[in-house]
Amino acid sequence: MSNGKFGIWRGNAIAHWTIMKRVAFATLLIFINIQMQGQVRFGIKGGMNMSNFDMSSKQGIVVDFSNRFAFHAGGFAEIPIGGFFSVQPELLFSSKGAHCEISETFSFPPTTGIGNLTQITKQTYAPGIIELPVYLKAGFEAGPGKFIVGVGPYVAYGVGGKMKVEIKMTQPNFPPGEPDKTIAVGKGKMDVFKTDKLKMRFTTIDALYSYDTEVEFDKALLKRFDYGLSGFVGYELNLGIFISAGFQKGLYNIDNYDEEGDKLKNKTITLSVGYKF
């Protein structure tokens, strides 16, 4: 590892560690306040994620990501700090990611008798993440409960998950005027947070036989660490049952192949239900 790369790696590690220490220190102060006031309430929550990626590239590459639907679940504490306000730290497991589809056409010399082949590659990123959001929450009495709103930062750490790939190769207009002919299909998967191999199995349609292949990556696809902003609005019954809709906007580039200036950031819309004891 060169001194330049080591310096960049060391700088990133220090920055991540500094953020984690600040969040941990803030959380410690919150729980000290809990012991002093004795008014804390705990709860559980879970629900649906509609997650996606924001991508920007200096190379002019455009990838059209689509939403992935998954889930989140965990617990929280609510600590009153006066008036309408409270602080709500949460600890959640969240499944995020996105889908994307890439279409490429390959031209072959006419002497081969093949002509053009179209390859459609569908990718699904499905990382599993531990999240720690900390909200400044406000509640306003309304009917048998109250409207609630919260906003604050979050930090997150990836603990697992896969990137799944499906490939379909077709020969357009074969014969002319007929539907595209499927030549082969393939499936494979790899870990998103570890250096791994994409192991693929292809099945040819005409010959009806399968073969395996693999592509080795020299590092993980995604970075484990993430941070950003989050918020929610909802309604909470006096019984403790609540429903809320929220968002998360990642501020950190999670693309582990970012040497060319590409940036990939998380964004998520959530729908949660829960119960406060």
C-alpha positions in Angstrom: 0.0 0.0 0.0 1.5 3.3 -1.0 1.9 6.2 1.5 -0.8 8.2 -0.4 -3.3 5.4 -0.2 -2.4 4.7 3.4 -2.9 8.4 4.2 -6.4 8.4 2.6 -7.4 5.2 4.3 -6.1 6.5 7.7 -7.9 9.8 7.2 -11.2 8.1 6.4 -10.8 5.8 9.4 -10.2 8.7 11.8 -13.2 10.6 10.4 -15.5 7.6 10.8 -14.2 7.0 14.3 -14.7 10.6 15.3 -18.3 10.6 14.2 -18.9 7.3 16.0 -17.4 8.7 19.2 -19.5 11.8 19.0 -22.7 9.8 18.6 -21.7 7.4 21.4 -20.9 10.4 23.7 -24.3 12.0 22.9 -26.0 8.7 23.5 -24.2 8.4 26.9 -25.3 11.8 27.9 -28.9 10.9 27.0 -28.9 7.8 29.2 -27.3 9.7 32.1 -30.2 12.1 31.8 -32.5 9.0 31.8 -31.2 7.9 35.2 -31.5 11.4 36.6 -35.1 12.0 35.5 -36.5 8.5 35.6 -39.1 9.3 33.0 -37.9 7.3 30.1 -40.3 5.1 28.1 -39.2 2.3 25.9 -40.8 0.8 22.8 -40.6 -1.4 19.8 -41.2 -0.6 16.1 -41.0 -2.2 12.7 -42.2 -1.7 9.2 -41.5 -1.3 5.5 -38.6 0.3 3.7 -38.7 1.7 0.2 -35.0 2.2 -0.5 -32.9 3.4 -3.4 -29.6 4.9 -4.4 -28.6 8.4 -5.5 -25.8 8.1 -8.0 -23.6 10.8 -9.5 -20.6 10.2 -11.9 -17.9 12.4 -13.4 -17.7 9.9 -16.2 -21.2 10.6 -17.5 -22.4 7.2 -16.5 -26.1 7.0 -15.8 -27.6 4.0 -14.0 -31.3 4.0 -13.5 -31.9 2.5 -10.1 -35.4 1.5 -9.0 -36.9 1.1 -5.5 -36.4 -2.0 -3.4 -39.0 -2.9 -0.8 -37.8 -4.5 2.4 -38.2 -4.0 6.2 -36.8 -2.5 9.4 -37.3 -3.6 13.1 -35.9 -2.7 16.5 -36.4 -0.7 19.6 -36.1 2.8 21.0 -36.2 5.0 24.1 -38.0 8.3 24.6 -36.6 10.8 27.1 -38.6 13.9 27.8 -36.5 17.1 27.9 -39.3 19.6 28.6 -42.5 20.9 27.1 -43.5 19.2 23.8 -40.0 17.9 23.2 -38.2 14.6 23.8 -35.1 12.8 22.5 -35.6 9.4 20.9 -32.6 7.3 20.2 -33.3 4.1 18.2 -31.4 0.9 17.4 -32.7 -0.9 14.3 -31.9 -3.6 11.8 -32.7 -2.4 8.4 -32.7 -4.0 4.9 -32.0 -1.5 2.2 -30.6 -1.4 -1.4 -32.0 -1.0 -4.9 -32.6 -2.6 -8.2 -31.0 -1.7 -11.5 -31.2 -2.9 -15.1 -28.5 -2.5 -17.8 -29.0 -3.3 -21.5 -26.0 -3.7 -23.8 -25.8 -4.7 -27.5 -22.7 -6.6 -28.8 -22.0 -6.6 -32.5 -20.2 -9.6 -34.1 -18.7 -9.9 -37.6 -21.3 -11.1 -40.1 -19.0 -14.1 -41.0 -19.9 -15.7 -37.7 -23.5 -15.9 -38.6 -24.5 -14.4 -35.2 -24.9 -10.7 -35.9 -26.0 -8.8 -32.8 -26.6 -10.0 -29.3 -28.4 -8.1 -26.6 -27.5 -8.7 -22.9 -29.9 -7.5 -20.2 -28.4 -7.5 -16.7 -30.6 -7.1 -13.7 -28.9 -6.4 -10.3 -30.4 -6.3 -6.9 -28.4 -4.9 -4.0 -29.7 -6.1 -0.6 -27.5 -4.9 2.3 -28.4 -5.6 5.9 -27.6 -2.6 8.1 -27.5 -1.7 11.9 -28.7 1.8 12.3 -28.6 4.3 15.2 -30.8 7.4 14.5 -31.2 10.0 17.3 -34.3 12.2 16.9 -35.4 15.5 18.5 -39.1 14.7 18.8 -42.1 16.9 19.4 -45.7 15.8 20.2 -48.8 17.9 20.0 -52.1 16.8 21.6 -54.9 16.0 19.1 -58.0 13.9 19.9 -57.2 10.5 21.6 -53.5 11.0 21.1 -51.0 13.4 19.5 -49.3 14.2 16.3 -45.6 13.5 16.4 -42.7 14.7 14.4 -39.0 14.1 14.7 -35.7 14.9 13.0 -32.1 14.1 13.6 -28.9 12.4 12.4 -28.2 8.7 12.0 -25.1 6.5 11.8 -25.2 3.0 10.3 -22.9 0.0 9.8 -23.4 -2.8 7.2 -23.4 -6.3 8.6 -24.2 -8.4 5.6 -26.2 -8.9 2.5 -25.9 -9.9 -1.2 -25.8 -8.4 -4.6 -27.9 -10.7 -6.9 -27.4 -10.8 -10.7 -29.7 -12.1 -13.5 -28.5 -12.0 -17.1 -30.5 -12.7 -20.2 -28.8 -12.9 -23.6 -31.0 -12.6 -26.7 -30.6 -12.5 -30.5 -32.8 -9.7 -31.9 -35.1 -10.5 -34.9 -34.1 -14.1 -35.4 -35.4 -14.9 -38.0 -36.4 -11.4 -39.2 -39.9 -10.4 -38.2 -40.0 -13.0 -35.3 -39.6 -12.2 -31.6 -36.2 -11.9 -30.1 -34.6 -15.3 -29.5 -33.3 -16.1 -26.0 -29.7 -17.6 -26.2 -28.8 -18.0 -22.6 -29.8 -17.0 -19.1 -27.6 -16.7 -16.0 -27.8 -16.2 -12.3 -25.3 -15.4 -9.6 -24.7 -13.5 -6.3 -21.9 -12.1 -4.1 -21.4 -10.4 -0.8 -21.7 -6.6 -0.9 -19.5 -5.8 2.1 -16.7 -8.3 1.6 -14.1 -9.0 -1.1 -15.8 -11.7 -3.0 -16.3 -13.6 -6.3 -19.4 -13.2 -8.4 -20.3 -16.8 -9.2 -22.5 -17.3 -12.2 -24.3 -20.3 -13.7 -25.4 -20.0 -17.3 -27.9 -22.2 -19.1 -28.0 -22.1 -22.9 -31.5 -22.5 -24.4 -30.7 -24.4 -27.6 -28.0 -26.8 -26.3 -29.7 -27.3 -23.0 -26.6 -27.4 -20.9 -25.2 -25.3 -18.0 -21.8 -24.0 -17.2 -20.3 -22.1 -14.3 -18.1 -19.0 -14.4 -17.0 -16.4 -11.9 -15.6 -12.8 -11.8 -13.3 -11.9 -9.0 -13.5 -8.5 -7.4 -10.5 -7.0 -5.7 -12.5 -5.3 -3.0 -16.1 -5.0 -1.6 -18.8 -3.3 -3.6 -20.1 -1.1 -0.8 -18.6 0.6 2.2 -20.0 -0.6 5.6 -20.1 2.8 7.2 -22.9 5.4 6.5 -24.3 8.5 8.1 -27.0 11.1 7.2 -30.2 12.8 8.1 -33.5 11.2 9.0 -37.0 12.4 10.1 -40.6 11.2 10.6 -44.2 12.4 11.1 -47.0 10.3 12.6 -49.7 9.9 15.1 -49.5 8.3 18.5 -52.5 7.1 20.6 -52.5 7.6 24.4 -52.4 3.8 24.6 -48.9 3.8 23.2 -49.6 2.5 19.7 -48.3 4.7 16.9 -47.9 4.9 13.1 -45.3 7.0 11.3 -43.9 7.8 7.9 -40.2 8.7 7.6 -37.2 9.4 5.4 -33.5 8.9 5.5 -31.0 10.8 3.3 -27.5 9.4 3.2 -24.7 12.0 3.2 -21.7 9.6 2.8 -20.5 8.0 -0.4 -20.9 4.2 0.0 -19.5 3.3 -3.4 -16.3 1.3 -2.7 -15.2 1.7 -6.3 -15.1 5.5 -6.3 -11.6 6.2 -7.8 -13.2 7.7 -10.9 -15.4 10.1 -8.9 -18.6 8.1 -8.8 -20.7 8.6 -5.8 -23.5 6.4 -4.4 -25.7 7.4 -1.5 -28.6 5.8 0.3 -32.1 7.2 0.4 -35.0 5.5 2.1 -38.7 6.1 2.8 -40.1 4.2 5.7 -43.6 3.3 7.0 -43.5 2.1 10.7 -45.9 0.9 13.4 -44.9 0.4 17.0 -45.8 0.4 20.6 -44.4 2.5 23.5 -44.6 0.8 26.9 
